Amino acid sequence: MRHMSDPSQTKAAIRMKPFVKLAPLAALALFLAAPVDAPLAQSREVSPREVPESRVQMQLSFAPLVREAAPAVVNVHGARERRQQQDHMEDFFRRFFGEGGAMPRDRVERSLGSGVIVDGSGLVVTNHHVIEGMTEVKVALVDRREFDAEIVLRDPRTDLAVLRIRSSEEFPTIELGDSEMLEVGDLVLAIGNPFGVGQTVTQGIVSALARTQVGVTDYQFFIQTDAAINPGNSGGALLDMDGRVVGINTAIYSRSGGSHGIGFAIPSAMVRAVVDSARIGSSVVRRPWLGATVQAVTVDIAESVGLDRPSGVLVTNVLPDSPAEKAGMRRGDIIRSVAGLTIDDPDSFGYRFALLGVDGAAEMGILRSADELSARVALAPPPEIPPRDLVSIDSRTPLGGAVVANVSPAVADEMQLQGVHEGVVVTTVEERSIAARYGFEPGDVILEVNGSRVATSRELDALMLAGRGYWAMRINRGGQLISTVLRG
């Protein structure tokens, strides 16, 4: 997935990977379809879906909804410092990982996207990739007023971020709707500033729900729409016919850089969880921890347990003293529902479970052999045991300039380390440091140095110092175990 923030690279990037985040310009999304004289906040219960039956009905306009929503859809723009590669460095470690070393060179580039004001105090939700790496952030309203903004929450796992406008005035807002009420075929609207041409409104329908395999975020559960969405629409609002935000636009499928009628939005249910965390002053989104790993149910597995089709998720491992173990889950169980909602695959399980919060408990439907069971799982954030104990490695060794931490469930969840329960993880790498030159990256897990297993961050620091110019290391990078020898 390539961010479309550099126009000179747009077409090449799209040819390489057709799913494209909509980061370059500014865009907004509005979906509305109610009679002109109907209340904007009319509920679905009293406003049944109807197919237009007359010419008069076909001539009804979305204008009232647009007038209400447009002031709360904003442009988000700013500057970010981009590092370019220059002179090639023949470094074994970089060649091993296929990185190709280079001396970085700075370049400031501009980034534009969209956002939605969801709180009158100036709380704005947008895409994380819109503001990623920004050194300054500004928000421009449709009336051309511009304000400085601060980033109060970043959540790359959902590709969402929350900003706060630096002003004491009251701002127009759009209400967050209920994405769970959407159905395929529902009308939706998109407002934005595609390609920088000015505020634009497009209309379409919900083409599909719960789309996975998009590859944009950790939580693959997108609303698909055929409303025209183009580069610059990232962070814009997808509106239902009641004028409420049911999604935040984040990606398009395109081979040309323009809209082909396949756009994706993050459901408002996930947006609400992120915004609620920002409202209580949290800089991170707290999510529940199961303490178990799961995988898709294959056709063979489904047949072996008597299912008529593959559905649910198979529990492959249960950690000791975890919520899953305390709820009585076992390896080989198939989780078929979460809080009464059917689970089809690991993506839908991850999405549903993440929305439960970190208070109380949730019921899960389980198939064990031929028995239908129920497990009550406590909802709590992942524990930080052992403590992360951040250590900055200052020695002139291959890890010089890196910060490392002990691996705990909290750290593993935060850094998306699947199935990692041992070693020490690199959390950050200082630019132009020795570690950066050797090709180390955040998320690398150091398992062994010169034959000694690495148990703690401080132990790793001592082992690197004792290396004396020779370091035989075992590293876990993204689940791939790599052994290499570094000299220096």
Buried (B, 14 or more C-beta within 10 A) or exposed (E): BBBBBBBEEBEEBBEEEBBBBBBBBBBBBBBBBBBEEBEBEBEBEEBEEEEEEEEEEEEBEBEBBBEBBBBBBBBBBBBBEBBEEEEEBEBBBBEBBEBEBBEEEEEEEEBBBBBBBBBEBBBBBBBBBBBBBBEEBBBBBBEEEEBBBEBBBBBBBBBBBBBBBEBEEEBBBBBBBBBEBBEEEBBBBBBBBBBBEEBBBBBBBBBEBBBBEBEBBBBBBBBBBBBBBBBBBBBBBBBBBBBBBBBBBBBBBBEEBBBBBBBBBBBBBBBBBBBBBBBEEBEEBBBBBBBBBBEBBEEEBBEEBEBEEBBBBBBEBBBEEBBBBBBBBEEBBBBBBBBEEEBBBBBBBBBBBBBBBBEEBBBBBBBBEEEEBEBEBBBBBBEBEBEBBEBBBEBEBBBBBBBBBBBBBBBBBBBEBEEBEEBBBBBBBBEEBBBBBBBBBEBBBBBBBBEEEBBBBEBBBEBBEEBEEEBBBBBBBEEEEBEBEBEE
